[in-house]
Amino acid sequence: MRALLCKSHGLPDTLVLEDVPSLTPGKGEVVVQVKAAAVNFHDTLIIQNLYQHKPELPFSPGADLAGIIKAVGEGVTGYKVGDRVIGLLRWGGFAEEALVPAGRLAALPSGVDFPDAVALGLAYTTSYYGLKNCAHLAPGETLLVLGAAGGIGSAAVQLGSVMGARVIACASSAESLEICRRLGAAETINYHTDDLRDCVRRFTNGRGLDVVCDPVGGKLADAAVRGMAWQGRYLVIGFASGEIPRVPLNITLLKGCSILGVSRGQFMDREPEKSKANADELFAWLAAGKITPVITARYRLDQARDALNDMMQRKLHGKAVILI
């Protein structure tokens, strides 16, 4: 089988596509014949050895995959050969086959295709975990989403709207903000031309933000924290800007607000039943048409390096998918 391998840490062009032996499942594992894999910002970090989890070389990037179970290992129950599934991993998806622990699988409902399923993966499960389990977002609350046209951000805009929140989307271009409005954003902020604090004050009539979803970090964090409402919740999801912000903690004291870390991987490992319930809810919403992932680019496996380069150069909106 073919796999895109990281054999030495570096930029996407250092990855190599090679034929490697087919996989055999170990205890508690299955082998999935991969049909689609999502492209995530985290993939660009892990190949450079910049992510907190550091796999041994060589490895394939790709945190989310969807496909058909090819083989089942000892002790696996609830899944069989031929089942359609999504695998939620940290790496291993950019290949024709992948090893997936049974606890990181979710069954796909009939009618859900592989690209849509995998586009739902990291972005939607992370956003939903943050909004539901960490922030306890309630109907009628105001949600600000930073980086709202990216994978995590666009998921948060759509999910926040479905959950009954009033969503304010922040992105860098008119094109990106139009996508956000189509996903349900009530208000939009262009952080190149608008003042974030002034817009938040105006859009909330001075009350402030109940929840902030931040997959970006960087210089916007300070203004967003200062825009929090009393007992607001700030979700730290990632640092796509490349800068980890320094938050003035005195602001959290004055506003009685909380800063909450959102780690999907830890949630899956520590609370697998809740994680699976979230995934089942998301797939039910997808099957019912309540949510629709925004897939703006599709690549072949031999084009995966181009996909990662496009991600690093911020050419992508919504989700990009590798079709295998």
Secondary structure, DSSP 8 states (H G I E B T S, - for coil): -EEEEBSSSS-GGG-EEEE-------TTEEEEEEEEEEE-HHHHHHTTT-SSS---SSB---SEEEEEEEEE-TT--S--TT-EEEEE-SS--SBSEEEEEGGGEEE--TT--HHHHHHHHHHHHHHHIIIIIIS---TT-EEEETTTTSHHHHHHHHHHHHTT-EEEEEESSHHHHHHHHHHT-SEEEETTTS-HHHHHHHHTTT--EEEEEESS-TTHHHHHHHTEEEEEEEEE---TTS------HHHHHHHT-EEEE--HHHHHHH-HHHHHHHHHHHHHHHHHTS----EEEEEEGGGHHHHHHHHHTT---SEEEEE-
